[in-house]
Amino acid sequence: MTTFRGPVPLRTRPLVSVVVPHYNYGQYLPVSVGSVLAQDGVDVEVIVVDDTSTDGSIAVARKIAASDPRITLVEHEQNMRHIRTYNDGLGRASGDYVVLLSADDALAPGALARAVALMEHDRDVSLVYGRVDDFSGLPPAFTPARTWWTVWDGEEWVGHMARRGRNIPTNPEVVMRRSVYDAIGGYEAALPQAADMYMWLQAAARGRIGRVNGPVQAYYRQHDSNMHNVQFGGNLDNWRSVLETFDLFFREDGHLLRRPDRLRARADAAVAREVVLASTLLPAGPEGAEHRAQLLELARAADPAVVRSLTWRWAGLAGRAAHRSRLGVETVESLRWKVRGQLLTRFGT
């Protein structure tokens, strides 16, 4: 059951542990760490985990760590890659709540107090997320806005993820109850592209999910060296990872849900639909034929019934489209994503 209400003031001052995994992001680190130290209403500890940076960024990290006793710097002796680095940092957290904040992202002013207030009010909430804005350079000026809360039953929220067929939270805005993180046991190394999505699903299977609506909660930096842009490019691999994530979740955590089979079928159908729609944005004709065929085969494997859908017919038309029709395909998809983005920003699903 979904509930909506206005926020309740935070009457305690809990400790929030913010882990900042860091690799060659020295130019961004001051903004990221600074956005944590500036949080009001809560106590913070910052754990910067340097995964053997090779570009001199460690000097920046050491200087920042020496500037404030709330900062701890962990220096890996060998590169552990991102998932093990996440888990190393989070395993050192001592706060009641934990945040994983990439070294190139930033928190919005007051974000932690707003999120923690919800979890202090409702002890059954596993995690809280909220609105994320993209930025480059410095984060934009924060604009206050009317705040209200949405809280979903965990299984209901899993249903929203299954209906979308993709991840919902971005990552830097998520505040998780540490006891829930400990119960889950850390990020899953077998899912390097979608470990965060798997974590959110696992948290939803163990409690309620909350969202702070209204003001922005975090800022996601857009740049050419974003880890997911550099390491995890490619529609086909991304969608395979999403399917693997849903498969592992329902296999390992389905027993915690009331209707896992129904939700699994919904997720498979949604992923198949989204994969087919992704194929419509590939170049028409021979140029995109091989990749398009691979995506359509993946969609059919996820949900064989997709071949009888209007979405499948739409993909066939897009694959044969002339230039003028091609513009129509791109316009429809652009409009769909614009509407979806507006709904996600306002309502969170």
C-alpha positions in Angstrom: 0.0 0.0 0.0 1.3 3.4 -1.0 1.1 6.2 1.6 1.7 10.0 1.1 2.2 12.5 3.8 4.0 15.7 4.6 7.4 15.4 6.3 7.9 15.0 10.0 10.8 17.1 11.5 14.0 15.2 12.3 14.2 15.2 16.2 17.4 13.2 16.5 20.9 13.6 15.1 21.9 10.2 13.7 25.3 9.4 12.1 25.3 8.9 8.4 28.3 7.1 6.8 29.0 8.3 3.3 31.4 6.1 1.3 33.1 7.8 -1.6 34.8 5.3 -3.9 37.6 7.0 -5.8 39.7 6.2 -8.8 41.4 9.0 -10.9 38.7 11.5 -10.0 40.8 13.9 -8.0 39.5 16.9 -10.0 35.9 16.1 -8.8 36.6 14.8 -5.3 36.6 18.3 -3.5 33.0 18.9 -4.7 31.8 15.5 -3.8 33.3 15.4 -0.3 32.4 19.1 0.3 28.7 18.4 -0.4 28.7 15.8 2.4 30.6 17.9 4.9 28.1 20.7 4.3 25.1 18.6 5.3 23.1 19.9 8.2 20.8 18.2 10.7 22.9 15.0 10.9 26.4 13.9 11.8 28.5 12.5 9.0 31.5 10.4 8.5 33.1 10.3 5.1 35.1 7.2 4.0 37.1 7.9 0.8 38.3 4.6 -0.7 41.1 5.2 -3.2 41.4 2.2 -5.5 45.1 2.8 -6.5 44.6 5.9 -8.6 47.3 6.3 -11.2 47.0 10.0 -12.2 48.2 11.7 -9.0 44.6 11.9 -7.6 45.7 10.3 -4.3 47.5 13.5 -3.4 44.2 15.3 -3.6 42.5 12.7 -1.5 45.2 12.9 1.2 44.9 16.7 1.3 41.2 16.5 1.7 41.4 13.8 4.4 43.8 15.8 6.4 41.5 18.8 6.4 38.7 17.4 8.5 38.6 14.7 11.2 35.3 13.5 9.9 37.1 12.1 6.8 38.9 8.7 6.7 41.0 7.8 3.7 41.5 4.2 2.8 44.3 3.5 0.3 44.2 0.2 -1.6 47.5 -1.5 -2.2 46.1 -3.1 -5.4 43.2 -2.3 -7.6 40.1 -4.1 -6.4 37.6 -2.8 -9.0 34.4 -1.0 -8.2 32.2 -3.6 -6.4 34.9 -4.8 -4.0 35.8 -1.1 -3.4 32.1 -0.3 -2.6 31.9 -3.2 -0.1 35.2 -2.4 1.5 34.1 1.2 2.2 30.6 0.2 3.4 32.0 -2.5 5.6 33.9 0.2 7.5 30.8 2.3 8.1 29.7 3.0 11.7 26.6 5.1 11.0 23.0 4.0 11.3 22.6 5.0 7.7 24.9 4.6 4.7 25.3 6.3 1.4 27.4 5.3 -1.6 28.4 8.5 -3.4 30.6 8.4 -6.5 33.5 10.8 -6.4 32.2 12.7 -9.4 28.6 13.2 -7.9 27.3 15.4 -5.1 24.6 15.6 -2.5 22.1 18.5 -2.5 22.0 20.7 0.6 19.9 19.1 3.4 19.5 15.9 1.5 20.6 13.6 4.3 18.4 15.2 6.9 15.4 14.9 4.6 16.0 11.3 3.9 16.9 10.3 7.4 13.8 12.0 8.8 11.6 9.7 6.9 13.5 6.6 8.1 13.6 7.8 11.7 9.8 8.3 11.4 9.1 4.9 9.8 11.5 2.2 11.1 10.2 -0.3 8.5 11.7 1.7 5.6 14.8 0.1 4.1 16.0 2.9 1.9 15.0 6.3 0.7 15.7 7.9 -2.6 14.6 11.1 -4.4 15.0 13.5 -7.3 18.4 13.6 -9.1 19.5 16.4 -11.4 22.3 16.1 -14.0 25.1 18.7 -13.9 28.6 19.5 -15.2 31.1 21.8 -13.7 29.7 22.9 -10.3 26.4 21.7 -9.0 23.6 24.2 -9.7 22.2 26.5 -6.9 19.8 24.6 -4.7 16.2 25.6 -5.0 14.0 24.9 -2.0 10.7 23.2 -2.7 7.7 21.9 -0.9 8.6 18.4 0.5 6.4 15.4 0.9 7.0 11.7 1.3 5.9 8.6 -0.5 6.2 5.2 1.1 5.6 2.0 -0.7 5.1 -1.5 0.5 8.3 -3.2 -0.6 6.6 -5.8 -2.8 4.5 -3.0 -4.4 7.7 -1.1 -5.2 9.3 -4.3 -6.7 6.2 -4.3 -8.9 7.0 -0.8 -10.1 10.5 -1.9 -11.0 9.1 -5.0 -12.8 6.6 -2.9 -14.7 9.4 -0.5 -15.9 11.8 -3.3 -16.7 14.7 -1.2 -15.6 16.3 0.5 -12.6 14.6 3.4 -10.9 16.9 5.2 -8.4 20.0 6.7 -10.0 22.4 6.0 -7.0 23.8 9.1 -5.4 20.5 10.0 -3.8 19.9 6.7 -2.1 20.2 6.5 1.7 20.0 3.0 3.1 19.5 1.7 6.6 22.8 0.1 7.6 21.2 -2.9 9.2 19.5 -3.7 5.9 22.8 -3.3 4.0 24.4 -5.7 6.5 21.6 -8.2 6.1 22.0 -8.2 2.4 25.7 -8.7 2.7 27.0 -6.1 0.2 26.9 -5.4 -3.5 26.9 -8.5 -5.7 30.2 -8.9 -7.6 28.5 -11.2 -10.2 26.5 -8.2 -11.4 29.1 -5.4 -12.1 26.7 -3.5 -14.4 23.6 -3.7 -12.2 24.7 -4.3 -8.7 22.9 -1.2 -7.5 19.6 -2.3 -9.1 20.0 -5.7 -7.4 20.7 -4.0 -4.1 17.5 -1.9 -4.3 15.4 -4.9 -5.1 16.9 -6.8 -2.2 16.1 -3.9 0.1 12.5 -3.8 -1.1 12.1 -7.5 -0.3 13.1 -6.7 3.3 11.2 -3.6 4.0 9.4 -0.5 2.8 10.8 2.0 0.2 10.5 5.7 0.8 11.0 8.7 -1.4 11.6 12.4 -0.6 9.5 14.3 -3.2 10.0 17.9 -4.2 13.5 19.2 -3.8 16.5 17.7 -5.6 18.4 15.2 -3.4 21.6 14.7 -5.4 23.4 15.7 -8.5 24.7 13.3 -11.1 27.7 14.5 -13.1 27.7 14.1 -16.8 31.0 13.7 -18.5 32.8 11.5 -21.1 34.7 9.5 -18.4 31.6 8.4 -16.4 32.4 4.8 -15.4 29.2 3.4 -17.0 30.0 5.3 -20.2 33.5 4.0 -20.4 33.2 0.5 -19.0 29.7 -0.6 -19.6 28.7 0.7 -23.0 26.5 -1.3 -25.4 22.7 -1.9 -25.4 23.0 -5.6 -25.7 25.2 -6.1 -22.6 23.2 -3.7 -20.6 19.9 -5.5 -21.2 21.4 -8.9 -20.6 22.6 -7.5 -17.3 19.1 -6.3 -16.4 17.6 -9.7 -17.2 20.3 -11.4 -15.1 19.5 -9.1 -12.2 15.8 -9.9 -12.2 16.6 -13.6 -12.6 19.0 -13.6 -9.6 16.6 -11.6 -7.5 13.6 -13.7 -8.0 15.7 -16.9 -7.7 17.4 -15.9 -4.4 14.9 -13.5 -2.8 11.5 -14.5 -4.3 10.7 -16.5 -1.2 10.4 -13.1 0.6 7.6 -12.0 -1.7 3.9 -12.9 -1.7 3.6 -13.2 -5.5 7.1 -13.7 -7.0 5.9 -15.6 -10.1 3.5 -12.9 -11.2 6.2 -10.2 -10.6 8.8 -12.2 -12.5 6.4 -12.6 -15.5 5.8 -8.8 -15.4 9.5 -8.1 -15.4 10.3 -10.4 -18.3 7.5 -8.9 -20.4 8.6 -5.3 -19.5 12.3 -6.0 -20.3 11.3 -7.6 -23.6 9.3 -4.6 -24.5 12.1 -2.2 -23.6 14.7 -4.2 -25.6 12.4 -4.2 -28.6 12.0 -0.4 -28.3 15.7 0.0 -27.9 16.2 -1.7 -31.3 14.0 0.9 -33.0 16.7 3.5 -32.3 19.4 1.6 -34.2 20.3 2.7 -37.7 17.7 1.4 -40.2 18.8 -1.1 -42.9 22.0 -3.1 -43.0 24.0 -0.7 -40.8 22.2 -1.7 -37.7 20.9 -5.1 -38.8 23.2 -7.3 -36.8 22.8 -5.5 -33.5 19.0 -5.2 -34.1 18.7 -8.9 -34.6 20.6 -9.6 -31.4 18.4 -7.3 -29.4 15.2 -8.8 -30.9 16.5 -12.3 -30.1 17.2 -11.3 -26.5 13.7 -9.9 -26.2 12.1 -13.0 -27.6 14.1 -15.2 -25.1 12.9 -13.0 -22.2 9.3 -13.2 -23.2 8.3 -15.2 -26.3 4.9 -13.5 -26.4 6.5 -10.2 -27.4 6.5 -11.3 -31.0 2.7 -10.9 -31.0 2.8 -7.4 -29.7 2.3 -4.0 -31.4 5.8 -3.1 -30.1 7.3 -6.0 -32.2 5.5 -4.8 -35.3 6.7 -1.2 -34.6 10.3 -2.5 -34.5 9.9 -4.2 -37.8 8.7 -1.0 -39.4 11.5 1.0 -37.8 14.1 -1.5 -39.1 12.9 -0.9 -42.7 12.1 2.8 -42.3 13.2 5.4 -44.9 14.8 8.6 -43.6 11.5 10.5 -43.2 9.8 7.6 -41.3 12.9 7.3 -39.3 12.4 10.8 -37.9 9.0 9.7 -36.8 10.4 6.7 -34.9 12.9 8.9 -33.1 10.3 11.6 -32.3 7.9 9.0 -30.8 10.7 7.5 -28.6 11.9 11.0 -27.6 8.4 11.9 -26.5 8.0 8.7 -24.6 11.2 9.2 -22.6 10.3 12.9 -21.9 7.0 11.9 -20.4 8.6 9.0 -18.5 11.3 11.3 -17.2 8.7 13.9 -15.9 6.7 11.2 -14.1 9.9 9.8 -12.6 11.0 13.2 -11.4 7.7 14.0 -9.8 6.4 10.7 -8.5 9.5 8.4 -8.4 8.3 5.4 -10.4 
